[in-house]
Amino acid sequence: MFWNEKEENISEEELLSLQLRRLAGAVERAGRSSYYGNLFAGKGLKGKKIKNLDDIRDFPFTTKDDLRESYPSGMLATSMDDIVRMHASSGTTGKSTLVFHTGRDISNWANIVARGLYAVGVRKSDIFQNMMSYGLFTGGLGLHYGAEKIGALVIPIGTGNTERQIDFFKDLGTTVIHVTPSYLLHMGHVLEEKGLSPSESFNIRIAIMGAEPHSEATRKKLEETFGIKVYNCYGLSEMNGPGVAFECTFQGGLHLWEDNYFAEIINPDTGQVLPEGEEGELVLTTLCREGMPIIRYRTKDITRFISGRCACGRTHRRIGRMKGRTDDMFIVKGVNIFPSQVETVLMETPGVDKNYMIILDRKEGLDILSVQIEIRRDFFRGDLYQLRDLQEKLRERLKHVILVTPSVELVEPGSLPVSTGKAKRVIDKRRL
Ligand code: DLL
């Protein structure tokens, strides 16, 4: 039932004292990087010893902007020689947030992913089709290594190429898939169009689903459509990637692996740590990472701790399904996008006026991103070719920056709604 009973069924006292030891080590290691070294020295925290878990509250938060500003290696806490792999957050181009891992970091990460996979019933005999992008994005390699550790046969197919995915389902008898909710919804439509019953045609038992927000209703719908069990897996590249928290077969929340991450829930406005059970922003500290320890990272994800021990027996506390984010980031086809990235492209393109709107929708299970853009009156001289050129140029530039191909609609100046307060740039019509 457990991948590693000693680690997962650890007593609360032991877990707390392990966290304390590891937290002290994490702060000490972080201080070796130029970023934290200077920060701690400037705040008089250099050499501060962590004597109890609450001592971490004296340390400042780390944000995505801090990671960007310390690009490329300001948070590196070891020599570059000790690093064996680098990943980056999805959807970032240019100055992205890089994370460096030593060999031991990769092995620890694979261990907690294996833990999560084992907890939902993945075994050595399974055929694991990994339908997430490989590369800088952590979804591909992150689960790959965990599934290999269990001894499953891993098919590193990545995302897309739906025809081949279906062929492998049939020909190799895939039993477990790792997929984003939007891609699985899309597959359901494709299969139905082909006259194939998703629930009767294959051997799939389990889907691991993550990287994007989704609701309990979406889970239920997918479980029914495919006749499988769907389990939620949460993570973010700054904290390694997938597998920070994983559901077990009881589906009553996600076990956050507290021997690897120290978690706090804060009030996003005041930064105050909230009492257990209250909803707020999840803040995480890496407890074991050597290559790039991160202290009190503001994930911007809203969740809460679920009280009580899970029926599965694991001690690690559970968090609830993500309720949303405190910033304006949205996720399309598993890729993180900020409206500011779209805005930068638009404002750099001659002919574009001030107002624009991003519309997110879902057709046959597939995410669609459209951008409506007001065009300057003096630019529009009734030349259709010129407009088509501009439309094409915008589509290409946006695709280059946000890594998702948008549909671009050019509209007359003054035709989009003008907001009086904070501009609402994104309309999300997708039903999660
Ligand atoms: O999305 C890592 C991942 C890959 C997780 C595969 C699970 C499966 P990033 O690209 O850095 O990393 O994006 C992280 O995605 O802060 C959340 O807002 C969102 N997110 C990730 N998993 C979930 C989930 C990967 N299960 C950001 N539910 C996070 C809701 C999720 N949101």
Boltz pocket constraint, residues with backbone or C-beta under 6 A from the ligand:
constraints:
  - pocket:
      binder: B
      contacts: [[A, 88], [A, 89], [A, 90], [A, 91], [A, 132], [A, 138], [A, 139], [A, 209], [A, 210], [A, 211], [A, 212], [A, 213], [A, 214], [A, 232], [A, 233], [A, 234], [A, 235], [A, 236], [A, 237], [A, 238], [A, 241], [A, 242], [A, 243], [A, 299], [A, 301], [A, 322], [A, 325], [A, 331], [A, 334], [A, 336]]
      max_distance: 6.0
